[in-house]
């Protein structure tokens, strides 16, 4: 007896395309896979202690929540009353060639 019964079939009696369809999780249909055991029983694990969590260990060099270091800037200044010229028009260039919107240029003008 030859290992193949015909084109597109196997020794176990399932045609190749049907067998692939039955073993693929996305295409399981009731009634087509009755000869293939897909139900697996869970084995009992006597050493199971519950859900695993990473152990907490002490960190002697912990200094609190990290924050960036403050470095004095001699050129920093604040304007109490900013004095701007009146704005007559605003122009915005928008590019939408991809998924998001890209603002290319923004123009503030008074005439």
Helices and strands as residue ranges (DSSP letters): H 16-23, G 25-27, E 89-95, E 102-109
